[in-house]
Amino acid sequence: MLPEVESWLRSRTTSSADWPVGTLMAAKGATRISVVLPARDEAETVGEIVGAIRRDLVESVPLVDELVVIDSRSTDDTAAQAVQAGAKVFAQDEILCELEPLDGKGEALWKSLAVTTGDLVVFIDADLREFRTSFVTGLLGPLLTDPSVAYVKGCYDRPLSGVQGAGGRVTELVARPLLNLHWPLLAGFVQPLSGEYAGRRSALERVPFVSGYGVELALLIDLLEFAGLDALAQVDLGRRVHSHQSTEALGGMAGQIMHTAWSRLERQGKIVSLHVPSARVTQFRRGLSGHDPLVRDVTVAERPPMVTVPQYAGRGL
């Protein structure tokens, strides 16, 4: 590990317990805070998460000013559950609808910038179980108390089938090796693909958003380039429990993350590209006649920095 990363780990890593609500309220002042949950078919969990945030951080203390769910084409009653729990819900495709719609989590995150007004924006995945509002307060701590911090990632333990630390397979097999190879300044992030993070609007609106599963990796790389390592921080949120994807699904995610890394390597002049990466990953399933191929498109689209979008720039925020 680079010496500057070791120094960063000591100075920019804290725990959610370090940031009690009273400290945050004292530091909040006129700062507006938005919490955003991107959600697709998360009716089982979204209501509990929204309800906890509203109870603890809106009604008990006025820390959070906006609580928003971006419904990403759900086929269940995700939207109804979120509204009932007290969130304001927006359909992903109805935001900036003049633009051709894209698919993926990153699209929902990007579009949330157009319908929220917070100076600080906190992103929380909607599939969390055993959710605690310390996830939100922990991420806000460094941003509210240190104006030099622009972006905060959550880190945590991720159990899988009861085995501690067995989760995060794509992180350990794909994302971490890529970061250590090509962006070693980011090697200190414990969970580079975590779905819980927060940033200043002034930073988030000035970087592109990958539409699919590469969005977390892209944000880290692009914000490092935009703001520098010392503007990034991480907070230990404890334990994260959520539903897990199949190995087959993770293969598709890994393909998108590799495409995302490739695009950043090209853009930053770290590689000389002599070919265009294939857009497809072939996987196999056992069928009646043997192993049947399954071809998956793993290309990733990308939205430009929100501040460059005319419909957004004209809002006067």
N, C-alpha and C positions, 0 to 999 in steps of 0.2 A: 504494500500500500504506500502511496506517495506520502511524504512528510506533511504536505499541505492538507491532505485528506485526513490524516491522523489528527492534525490540529483542528480541522473543521468538525470532526466527530466529537471532540471534547467541548467545543464552544457552541455548536449548533444542534446538539441532540439533547432533548429534554423529555420529561415524562408528563402525561396528562395530569398527574397529581401535583405537578409544579404550578398548575394554572387554575386555582380555585375561581369560582364565579365572581366573588367579591373583587378579586384583583382585576379581572377583565372588565367589570362594570366601572371600576375606578379609572381604567385606561380608555374606555370606549369613547367618552365625550360625544362629539357629533358624528362619529363614524357610523355609517349604515352598513348592516351585515345581512347578507342573503345566504340562505341555506338551500341548496338545490339537490334533489334526488332524481337522477335519470332512472326511468323504470319501464320495463317491458314484461308484462305478465308476472307481476310481483304482488298480486292481490293478497297473498298469505302473510306478507311481512310489511308492506309499505305503510299500512295503517298504524301498526304498533310503533314504527319508527317516527312517523309524523306526529303521532299523539304524544310520544315522550318528549320530543323537541318542543312542541307547543306548550306542554304542561310545565316543563322545567326552565325553558329559555325564552318563552314569550309571555306566559301568564304569571309565573312565579317571579321572574326578573325580566325586564325588557332588554335582553341582550340581542336577540335575533329580531330583525325588522321585517324580513320577508322569508316565508317558508313556501318553496315552490317545488312541484313535481312536474317533470317533463315526461309526458306519456308517449313512449316510443312505439306506437302502433300495437298496443296491447290488445289481446283477444279475450281477456278475462275482465273482471271488474276492478282492475287496478285504479282507474281514475275515480270511480265511485268511492272506493275505500279511502283514497287519499283526501278527497273532498270532505267526506264524513269525519275524518280525523282532524281536519282543520287546515289543509294545505290549499294553496291556489294551484290549479292544474292547467297546464297548457298542452295541447296536442302538438307533437313535434312538427308535423307537416303543415300546421297552420301558422307557424312562426316564419317570418320572412318568406311567405309563400310565393313571392315573385321569382324566387330562385328554384332551380331544379332540385327536387328533394334527393337526399342521399340517405344511405342506411347506416346504422351502427350507433354505438354508444357515444362516440366522439361527436357525432352530428347533434345529438341531444345536448351535450355539454356546451358545444359552441353556440347553439341557438339559445341556450338559457341566458347568455350574456345580453341578448336582445330584449328579454322580457323581465330582467331584474335590474335593480337600481343600486345594489349594495356597493360600497367602496371595497369591501372584502366579500369574496364569494367562497363558500364552503361547499364542496361536493361530497356527498355521502351515497354509497351504493344502496339500492333499495331491497337487496336480498339478505340483509344482515339478520341474524338471529342473536338473541341475548344482547340486543343493542343497548348501549349506555350513552347518555348525552355528554359524557366526558370525551367521546369521540369528537364532538363539535368544539367543546371548550378547549380541549387540548390543541387542536389545530389552530384555533384563534389566538392562543397565548402569545407565540412569538410575533405574530403580525400586529397585535394591538399594543405590544409593549416595546417593539423595536422597529422604527421606521425604515431601517436598512434591509429588513427581511421582506422579500417579495412573494415567496412561495414556500409552503410547508407541506411535506408528505407525512402521512401516518405510517407507522410501522407497528408490528404486533406479531404474536405467535399465531400460527395457522394450523390447528389440528385437522387431521384427515382420518375419518373412521376411527376416532378415538386415539390416534397416534399423534403425540405432540410433535410439531415441527414437520409433519409429513405433507402439509399443504404447500401451495406455491410451486408446483412442479414446473410450470413454464418459466417462472422467475429463475429457478436454479439451473434449468437445463438450457435456456435460451437467452433470457434478458441479461442475467448477471454476467455470463461469459462475454456477450457482446459489449456491454458497458466496460468491463475490465480490459478488453482488447483495444477498444477504439476511443472510449471516453473515460479514462481511468480516474479523472477528477470526480466522477459519479460513483465510484466504487464503494463509497461509504454509506450509500442508501441501503437500508436493510430490506425494504420492500419497494423496489422501484416501480412495480406494477400495481401497487395498492390503489384501491378505488376511493380512498378517503384522503382528500387533500384540500388545501385552501390557498387562495392567492389574492393579491391586490388586482382589482379590475384594471388598473393602469398597466399592469404587466400582462395579464391574461388576454386583453384585447389587442395586444401587439404581437402575438405569436400565432402561427397557423395551428389548426386543429385537424389531426387525422380523423377520418370519420369512423373508423372501425376500432379493433382491439389494440392497435398500436398507439392509441392516443396518449396513454400514460408515459410510455417510453419517449414519444415525440416531445411531449411537454417538458420532460426533464432535460432532454438534449437541447431543445430550443431555448428554454429559459436559462440554462447554463450559458449559452452563447449570448443571450440578450442581457442578462443581469450579472453574471459571474457567480462563482461557487458560494461566496459569502452571503449572497442574497437568498440562498436556499437553506432550508432547515428541515429537521425531521423530529417527530414527537412519538414516543412510545405510547401506544394506546392500549397495551395489555394483550387482550385475546380477541381474535376475530373468528366468529362462527358463521358460516354461510353454506349454501348449497354448492356442491362441487360438480364440475363438468366431467364428461367421459373423456377418456384418453383420445378418442377420435376427434372430439370437439376441440380439445386442447391442441391437437395437431394443426387444425385450421387457424387457431389463434397464433400459434408459433409462426406459421407462414406469414400472417399479416405483420407480426412484429419484425420478422426478418426483412420484409419489404420496406417497412418503415425505417429500419436501421440503414438499409441500402440507400434510400432516398436522402437521408441525412449525410451519409458518407460522401455521396456524390456532391451534394449541395455545399458541403464544407471543404471540398477538395481533398478529402482523405483517401479517395481511390480514383483511379482512372478506369472508367467503365468500358469494357470491350464487348459487352453484350447486354441485351435487355433480359432481366430475370424473367423466368417463366411465370405466367399468371396463375398457374394451376398446381395443385398438390394432389397426387394420386394416392389414395388409401385403399385398404381392402377389408371386406367383410366376408365372413364365411357364409356361403349360400348352399343351396341344394346340390349344385354341380361343382362346388369348390370355392375358391376365393374370388369374389366378385369385386371388380374395381369400382371405387367411388371417387369421382373427380370433383375437387372443390376449388372454386376461384378464391384466391387469397390476395388479390390486389387491393390496395387501399386508396380511396379518394381522399382529398384534402381540401379543407376550407381555408381561405386566406385569413390573415389577421382581421378580426372583427372591425377594428378601427378604419380599415380600408373599404368597408362595405358602405356604399352611399346611403342605403336605407337606415343603417345604424348611425352613421356619422351625423346625420341630420337630426338626431333626437335631442341634441343639446345637453347631453349628460356631462 
